[in-house]
C-alpha cells in the first residue's frame, strides 16, 4: 500500500468527531505521515487552512480523486505532542487493541460529546470615585431615577458587584447599566466562570511525617523520576499502611517540575474522602470527575485542566483522559478493581490504557493496592514493574483479628439467622462500647431470585435469560433490561402457593439489624440508596460524623474508606462470589474479603473481622482470613499456569449477537472457522454465552487464546476485515481482550 489518501478529523471540536474527511496525500508526504499525525488541510468552500489529525491511510478513494483536496503538510509544532495529539494517538491505539470503530474510541478519550456553553461571570465596576458616584446618585434620586440611584449607591460602597446580584436583588435593568457604560461611569467585565462540581476543603494542612518504609519508597521514586526512568511501579501495601500519603509525596515531586497528575479511583463512593484528603494537601488546584456530575460540570473540569487551572484530577476511569498539557504522573489506586474494565465497546482496561498514555506523555505510572491483581503482581515478579512493599500498618494496633464462622455448623446448631453467634455477640459488644460497625453483603435489592419451593420453578425475565429479583415485597425486577412485574403468589408452572424469594439483600440485612438491635442507628448504602446526586457523600458524611452506629452495604462500602471508629466488620456472605462462572472468582473473593477486613481498626482501636462462609477450607477464604497475599498468589498463579489463563496467556472473547438465534449461532461458527483457517491462536467454542438472551437478543461466543496479545489483536483485525467483506445485516460483534 502506497498510502494515496488520508482520512482526517478536524482539530478537536467535540461535536465534529462524528466523521472523518478524506484528502489526497501529496507525493512529497508519502512515507512521512503516520497515524495520529497533526496535519494542515484546506477546509470548506473558502479553503480555510485548519489543523486536523490523520486517522487512516489507504489506497481506496471514498469519492472521485479529481474532486479531492490535498493535505498541505505536517503542522508545525507536531513534535510537542500536546494533550490532544496524545489523546488522538491513544484512541488509534485503543481501536487497534480493543476493536470497534475509531469513532467509538474517540468518544471515549474525548468523553464530553458536545461543547457545553461556557458559564460566564459578569461584573459591573465603578470607574469614578465613590464621592462622585454618591453625588450623581443624589441627583438621580431627585429626578426619581431610582434604579440609577440604587446602582451608583451600591457601587459607591463596594466598587464592583456581580451583575446577577444587581439584577435580582437591586432590580437594576440592563438598559440602566448600558447607559452608564456609555457615560464612562461604569464598566461591564465578562470572565469565564467554571462550574464547581462540589465544595472541597481548601485549607492546607500540615504534611504528615512518613514512616521509614514510606520515605524509602518516595526517595527511590524521586531518584528514578529525576533520572528520567519511567518504568511502571506497583505499590503493594497492606490496608491502612498509608499508600495515599506516598501517592501525595510522589505527586508533590512531579508538581515541582510544572507537570500535572491524574489519580484514578475505582468507585464514585471513594471520591468524597479522596478529594478531601488531596484538597487538604494541595488546596484548590485539585478537581474531580464522576458520572453523577452534570454535563456542564464535567465539561468545565476538562476545560480547567486544559487551561492550566488545576494540577490534579481525581476520578474513575474516565479521568484517565483528562487533557492535561504536560502530564507527569498517573496513579491507579485499588488497581485490582473490576470497575477499571469498560463494559461497552471498546472494552478497554484502564490499567492497560494508562500504560500507553504514560508512554505517550513520558509520565510515571504507579499502581497501588493491598490486594494487587494477579496480572500486576505477575508483571512485578517478572521485573516488568518496579515493586514497592509496605507490610505494616501506620497505626500501632496492627492488622485486625479475623474470625471465620462456618455457617454449616451454625445450621447444625439451629441458628437460621443471617448472623452467626460470634458476629451477633461482637455487634452487641461494639454497640455497648459506642464503636462503629460495617456489615458487608455483596448483593443488591431485597432478594436474589424468586422460586417455587415445590417444583423449583424460577421466575425469569421474558426478555432476558436471567432470574427476576424481588424488590420491596411486591415488585419483581430484571436488573438487565428493567422489566418489572408484580410479585406472584402462585407458581405459574405447578400452581403451588409456596413461592418466595431467596432473601439475602441489603434491605433485609437492615431489617434484621433493626429487629435484633432496635437501639442501633443504621445506614444502608447500595445502588438504590445512592441514586440521587450527592447520595454517596451524604451517607458517608453521616457515618463519618458518627450519626449512625452500623453501616450496611454492598461492595462500595469496603473499598478504600477510612473510618477511625469502625472496630468491627462483618462479612455476611463471603462465598457468594466464589463459585461464579469466571476463572477470576477466587481472586475476586480474596480481594473482596481482604479489602473488607481492612476497614476495621484503622486508628488507635484494635479491629476485628467476622467472615461468615460455607467454604472456610477454600484457599481464597483461608488466605484472606490469614491476610496472606503471597500464599494466595502462589496457589492462584499455579492454577493460571496449569490452565493457560491470563496473565500467563491471553484470551480474546468474540461475542456475536442477533435477534435470530440461528443467525447468531451460524455467524459465531463462521468466524471461529476463519480464525482456525489462519491457524493463529487456539480457538475455544463457539457456544452459547453464559447469559444467552438479553432484551430479546441472542448471544453466542467463542474464545481465542495465545501467549502474545499482539497476535490476538491481529486475529481481531482479520475478523473485522472478514466482516467488512461479508456484511451480516443486524448481527453485532463485540471483542473483549482478557474478559472480566
PEKA-V162650 format. One record per residue. N is the residue number from 1. RES is the residue in one small letter. SS is DSSP state (alpha for helix, beta for strand, coil for the rest). NEAR is the number of other ideal C-beta (glycine too) atoms within 8 Angstrom. Layout:
n=(N	N)
res=(RES	RES)
ss=(SS	SS)
near=(NEAR	NEAR)
This chain:
n=(1	2	3	4	5	6	7	8	9	10	11	12	13	14	15	16	17	18	19	20	21	22	23	24	25	26	27	28	29	30	31	32	33	34	35	36	37	38	39	40	41	42	43	44	45	46	47	48	49	50	51	52	53	54	55	56	57	58	59	60	61	62	63	64	65	66	67	68	69	70	71	72	73	74	75	76	77	78	79	80	81	82	83	84	85	86	87	88	89	90	91	92	93	94	95	96	97	98	99	100	101	102	103	104	105	106	107	108	109	110	111	112	113	114	115	116	117	118	119	120	121	122	123	124	125	126	127	128	129	130	131	132	133	134	135	136	137	138	139	140	141	142	143	144	145	146	147	148	149	150	151	152	153	154	155	156	157	158	159	160	161	162	163	164	165	166	167	168	169	170	171	172	173	174	175	176	177	178	179	180	181	182	183	184	185	186	187	188	189	190	191	192	193	194	195	196	197	198	199	200	201	202	203	204	205	206	207	208	209	210	211	212	213	214	215	216	217	218	219	220	221	222	223	224	225	226	227	228	229	230	231	232	233	234	235	236	237	238	239	240	241	242	243	244	245	246	247	248	249	250	251	252	253	254	255	256	257	258	259	260	261	262	263	264	265	266	267	268	269	270	271	272	273	274	275	276	277	278	279	280	281	282	283	284	285	286	287	288	289	290	291	292	293	294	295	296	297	298	299	300	301	302	303	304	305	306	307	308	309	310	311	312	313	314	315	316	317	318	319	320	321	322	323	324	325	326	327	328	329	330	331	332	333	334	335	336	337	338	339	340	341	342	343	344	345	346	347	348	349	350	351	352	353	354	355	356	357	358	359	360	361	362	363	364	365	366	367	368	369	370	371	372	373	374	375	376	377	378	379	380	381	382	383	384	385	386	387	388	389	390	391	392	393	394	395	396	397	398	399	400	401	402	403	404	405	406	407	408	409	410	411	412	413	414	415	416	417	418	419	420	421	422	423	424	425	426	427	428	429	430	431	432	433	434	435	436	437	438	439	440	441	442	443	444	445	446	447	448	449	450	451	452	453	454	455	456	457	458	459	460	461	462	463	464	465	466	467	468	469	470	471	472	473	474	475	476	477	478	479	480	481	482	483	484	485	486	487	488	489	490	491	492	493	494	495	496	497	498	499	500	501	502	503	504	505	506	507	508	509	510	511	512	513	514	515	516	517	518	519	520	521	522	523	524	525	526	527	528	529	530	531	532	533	534	535	536	537	538	539	540	541	542	543	544	545	546	547	548	549	550	551	552	553	554	555	556	557	558	559	560	561	562	563	564	565	566	567	568	569	570	571	572	573	574	575	576	577	578	579	580	581	582	583	584	585	586	587	588	589	590	591	592	593	594	595	596	597	598	599	600	601	602	603	604	605	606	607	608	609	610	611	612	613	614	615	616	617	618	619	620	621	622	623	624	625	626	627	628	629	630	631	632	633	634	635	636	637	638	639	640	641	642	643	644	645	646	647	648	649	650	651	652	653	654	655	656	657	658	659	660	661	662	663	664	665	666	667	668	669	670	671	672	673	674	675	676	677	678	679	680	681	682	683	684	685	686	687	688	689	690	691	692	693	694	695	696	697	698	699	700	701	702	703	704	705	706	707	708	709	710	711	712	713	714	715	716	717	718	719	720	721	722	723	724	725	726	727	728	729	730	731	732	733	734	735	736	737	738	739	740)
res=(x	x	x	x	x	x	x	x	x	x	x	x	x	x	x	x	x	x	x	x	x	x	x	x	x	x	x	x	x	x	x	x	x	x	x	x	x	x	x	x	x	x	x	x	x	x	x	x	x	x	x	x	x	x	x	x	x	x	x	x	x	x	x	x	x	x	x	x	x	x	x	x	x	x	x	x	x	x	x	x	x	x	x	x	x	x	x	x	x	x	x	x	x	x	x	x	x	x	x	x	x	x	x	x	x	x	x	x	x	x	x	x	x	x	x	x	x	x	x	x	x	x	x	x	x	x	x	x	x	x	x	x	x	x	x	x	x	x	x	x	x	x	x	x	x	x	x	x	x	x	x	x	x	x	x	x	x	x	x	x	x	x	x	x	x	x	x	x	x	x	x	x	x	x	x	x	x	x	x	x	x	x	x	x	x	x	x	x	x	x	x	x	x	x	x	x	x	x	x	x	x	x	x	x	x	x	x	x	x	x	x	x	x	x	x	x	x	x	x	x	x	x	x	x	x	x	x	x	x	x	x	x	x	x	x	x	x	x	x	x	x	x	x	x	x	x	x	x	x	x	x	x	x	x	x	x	x	x	x	x	x	x	x	x	x	x	x	x	x	x	x	x	x	x	x	x	x	x	x	x	x	x	x	x	x	x	x	x	x	x	x	x	x	x	x	x	x	x	x	x	x	x	x	x	x	x	x	x	x	x	x	x	x	x	x	x	x	x	x	x	x	x	x	x	x	x	x	x	x	x	x	x	x	x	x	x	x	x	x	x	x	x	x	x	x	x	x	x	x	x	x	x	x	x	x	x	x	x	x	x	x	x	x	x	x	x	x	x	x	x	x	x	x	x	x	x	x	x	x	x	x	x	x	x	x	x	x	x	x	x	x	x	x	x	x	x	x	x	x	x	x	x	x	x	x	x	x	x	x	x	x	x	x	x	x	x	x	x	x	x	x	x	x	x	x	x	x	x	x	x	x	x	x	x	x	x	x	x	x	x	x	x	x	x	x	x	x	x	x	x	x	x	x	x	x	x	x	x	x	x	x	x	x	x	x	x	x	x	x	x	x	x	x	x	x	x	x	x	x	x	x	x	x	x	x	x	x	x	x	x	x	x	x	x	x	x	x	x	x	x	x	x	x	x	x	x	x	x	x	x	x	x	x	x	x	x	x	x	x	x	x	x	x	x	x	x	x	x	x	x	x	x	x	x	x	x	x	x	x	x	x	x	x	x	x	x	x	x	x	x	x	x	x	x	x	x	x	x	x	x	x	x	x	x	x	x	x	x	x	x	x	x	x	x	x	x	x	x	x	x	x	x	x	x	x	x	x	x	x	x	x	x	x	x	x	x	x	x	x	x	x	x	x	x	x	x	x	x	x	x	x	x	x	x	x	x	x	x	x	x	x	x	x	x	x	x	x	x	x	x	x	x	x	x	x	x	x	x	x	x	x	x	x	x	x	x	x	x	x	x	x	x	x	x	x	x	x	x	x	x	x	x	x	x	x	x	x	x	x	x	x	x	x	x	x	x	x	x	x	x	x	x	x	x	x	x	x	x	x	x	x	x	x	x	x	x	x	x	x	x	x	x	x	x	x	x	x	x	x	x	x	x	x	x	x	x	x	x	x	x	x	x	x	x	x	x	x	x	x	x	x	x	x	x	x	x	x	x	x	x)
ss=(coil	coil	coil	coil	beta	beta	beta	beta	beta	beta	coil	coil	coil	alpha	alpha	alpha	coil	coil	coil	coil	beta	beta	beta	beta	coil	coil	alpha	alpha	alpha	coil	coil	coil	coil	coil	coil	coil	coil	beta	beta	beta	beta	beta	beta	coil	coil	coil	coil	beta	beta	beta	beta	beta	beta	beta	beta	beta	beta	beta	coil	coil	coil	coil	coil	coil	alpha	alpha	alpha	coil	coil	beta	beta	beta	beta	beta	coil	coil	coil	alpha	alpha	alpha	coil	coil	alpha	alpha	alpha	alpha	alpha	alpha	alpha	alpha	alpha	alpha	alpha	alpha	alpha	alpha	alpha	alpha	coil	coil	coil	alpha	alpha	alpha	alpha	alpha	alpha	alpha	alpha	coil	coil	coil	coil	coil	coil	coil	coil	coil	coil	beta	beta	beta	beta	beta	beta	beta	coil	coil	coil	alpha	alpha	alpha	alpha	alpha	alpha	alpha	alpha	alpha	alpha	alpha	alpha	alpha	coil	coil	coil	alpha	alpha	alpha	alpha	alpha	alpha	alpha	alpha	alpha	alpha	alpha	alpha	alpha	coil	beta	beta	beta	alpha	alpha	alpha	alpha	alpha	alpha	alpha	coil	coil	coil	coil	alpha	alpha	alpha	alpha	alpha	alpha	alpha	alpha	alpha	coil	coil	coil	beta	beta	beta	beta	beta	beta	beta	coil	coil	coil	coil	coil	coil	coil	coil	coil	coil	coil	coil	coil	coil	coil	coil	coil	coil	coil	alpha	alpha	alpha	alpha	alpha	alpha	alpha	alpha	alpha	alpha	alpha	alpha	alpha	alpha	alpha	coil	coil	coil	coil	coil	coil	beta	beta	beta	beta	beta	coil	coil	coil	coil	coil	alpha	alpha	alpha	alpha	alpha	alpha	alpha	alpha	alpha	alpha	alpha	alpha	alpha	alpha	coil	coil	coil	beta	beta	beta	beta	beta	coil	coil	coil	alpha	alpha	alpha	alpha	alpha	alpha	alpha	alpha	alpha	alpha	alpha	alpha	alpha	alpha	alpha	alpha	alpha	alpha	beta	beta	beta	beta	coil	coil	coil	coil	coil	alpha	alpha	alpha	alpha	alpha	alpha	alpha	alpha	alpha	alpha	alpha	alpha	coil	coil	coil	coil	coil	beta	beta	beta	beta	coil	alpha	alpha	alpha	alpha	alpha	coil	coil	coil	coil	coil	beta	beta	beta	beta	beta	beta	beta	coil	coil	coil	coil	alpha	alpha	alpha	beta	coil	coil	coil	coil	coil	coil	coil	beta	alpha	alpha	alpha	alpha	alpha	alpha	alpha	alpha	alpha	alpha	alpha	alpha	coil	coil	beta	beta	beta	beta	beta	beta	coil	coil	coil	coil	alpha	alpha	alpha	alpha	alpha	alpha	alpha	alpha	coil	coil	coil	coil	beta	beta	beta	beta	beta	coil	coil	coil	coil	coil	coil	coil	coil	coil	coil	beta	beta	beta	beta	beta	beta	alpha	alpha	alpha	alpha	alpha	alpha	coil	coil	coil	coil	coil	coil	coil	coil	alpha	alpha	alpha	alpha	alpha	alpha	alpha	alpha	alpha	alpha	alpha	alpha	coil	coil	coil	beta	beta	beta	beta	beta	coil	coil	coil	coil	coil	coil	coil	coil	coil	beta	beta	beta	coil	coil	coil	coil	coil	beta	coil	beta	coil	coil	coil	coil	coil	coil	beta	coil	beta	beta	beta	coil	coil	coil	beta	beta	beta	coil	coil	coil	coil	coil	coil	beta	beta	beta	coil	coil	coil	coil	coil	coil	coil	coil	coil	coil	coil	coil	beta	beta	beta	coil	coil	coil	coil	alpha	alpha	alpha	alpha	alpha	alpha	alpha	alpha	alpha	alpha	alpha	coil	coil	coil	coil	coil	beta	beta	beta	beta	coil	coil	coil	coil	coil	coil	coil	coil	coil	alpha	alpha	alpha	alpha	alpha	alpha	alpha	alpha	alpha	alpha	coil	coil	coil	coil	coil	beta	beta	beta	beta	coil	alpha	alpha	alpha	coil	coil	coil	coil	coil	coil	coil	coil	beta	beta	beta	beta	beta	beta	coil	coil	coil	coil	coil	coil	coil	coil	coil	coil	coil	coil	coil	alpha	alpha	alpha	alpha	alpha	alpha	alpha	alpha	alpha	alpha	alpha	alpha	alpha	coil	coil	coil	coil	coil	coil	coil	coil	coil	coil	beta	beta	beta	beta	beta	beta	coil	coil	coil	coil	coil	alpha	alpha	alpha	alpha	alpha	alpha	alpha	alpha	coil	coil	alpha	alpha	alpha	alpha	alpha	alpha	alpha	alpha	alpha	alpha	alpha	alpha	alpha	alpha	alpha	coil	coil	coil	coil	coil	coil	beta	beta	beta	beta	beta	beta	beta	beta	beta	coil	coil	alpha	alpha	alpha	alpha	alpha	alpha	alpha	alpha	alpha	alpha	alpha	alpha	alpha	alpha	alpha	alpha	alpha	alpha	coil	coil	coil	beta	beta	beta	beta	beta	beta	beta	beta	beta	beta	beta	beta	beta	coil	coil	beta	beta	beta	beta	beta	beta	beta	beta	beta	beta	coil	coil	alpha	alpha	alpha	alpha	alpha	alpha	alpha	alpha	alpha	alpha	alpha	alpha	alpha	alpha	alpha	alpha	alpha	coil	coil	coil	coil	coil	coil	beta	beta	beta	beta	beta	beta	coil	coil	coil)
near=(5	5	12	10	16	15	12	15	13	12	9	7	7	10	8	7	10	5	5	8	11	11	12	11	13	8	4	5	11	11	5	6	14	5	9	11	10	13	16	11	15	9	10	6	3	4	8	7	8	9	9	14	13	16	12	9	11	10	7	5	9	5	6	6	8	4	5	12	7	9	15	8	7	11	9	4	6	10	4	6	8	7	10	10	13	13	12	14	11	14	13	13	9	14	14	8	10	13	10	10	6	10	9	11	15	12	10	13	12	12	10	11	7	6	8	9	5	7	10	8	9	10	11	15	11	13	7	7	5	9	7	8	15	11	8	11	13	9	8	12	10	6	6	5	8	8	11	12	12	11	16	16	11	11	15	11	6	6	6	8	10	9	11	7	9	14	11	7	6	11	8	10	8	6	6	11	15	8	9	12	11	6	6	5	11	12	7	11	7	6	7	7	7	10	10	6	9	7	3	10	6	7	6	7	6	3	5	6	3	11	8	6	9	13	9	8	12	13	8	10	14	10	8	10	12	6	6	5	6	10	8	12	13	18	14	14	13	12	12	12	12	13	12	9	10	17	14	12	11	15	14	10	12	14	14	6	7	5	12	15	15	14	15	16	13	12	13	11	13	14	14	11	11	15	13	10	10	13	13	9	11	13	9	6	7	15	11	15	14	9	6	7	9	6	7	10	11	12	12	13	17	12	11	11	14	10	6	5	7	12	8	15	17	14	12	13	9	9	14	12	11	12	10	12	9	8	17	12	14	15	14	14	16	13	14	10	9	6	8	12	10	10	4	4	9	12	14	12	11	13	13	9	12	13	10	10	14	15	8	10	11	6	12	13	14	15	14	15	14	12	9	13	10	13	10	15	12	11	12	14	7	6	5	7	12	10	9	13	6	15	7	9	11	7	10	4	10	8	9	12	7	13	9	10	14	9	10	7	8	11	9	6	7	5	8	4	8	7	12	12	10	9	12	11	8	12	15	9	8	13	13	6	7	4	11	15	15	17	13	14	13	9	11	10	13	12	13	9	12	16	12	12	7	8	8	6	10	8	12	9	12	4	10	13	8	11	11	14	17	16	8	7	5	5	10	13	12	13	7	10	9	6	11	7	7	6	9	11	5	8	14	6	7	8	5	11	6	8	13	7	10	8	9	11	14	14	10	12	14	11	8	11	13	10	6	10	10	6	4	10	7	12	12	12	15	11	7	7	9	13	6	5	4	7	10	14	9	8	13	13	9	10	13	7	6	7	7	11	9	15	15	13	15	13	10	13	13	14	13	12	11	7	11	8	9	15	14	16	18	15	13	11	11	14	12	8	9	13	4	7	4	7	6	8	12	12	12	12	16	16	10	12	15	14	15	13	17	13	15	14	15	14	8	6	10	9	15	14	15	16	15	13	14	6	9	9	5	12	10	13	19	10	14	16	11	8	11	7	13	6	10	13	10	8	10	13	11	8	10	14	8	6	7	8	9	9	8	10	9	13	13	15	11	15	12	15	11	13	6	8	7	6	11	15	11	8	14	15	9	9	15	13	8	11	14	8	6	8	4	9	11	6	10	7	9	10	7	6	9	4	10	8	10	11	7	5	9	12	14	14	14	14	11	14	11	14	6	7	9	6	11	15	11	9	15	11	9	12	14	9	8	10	11	7	5	7	5	8	4	8	11	7	12	11	15	9	15	9	7	7)
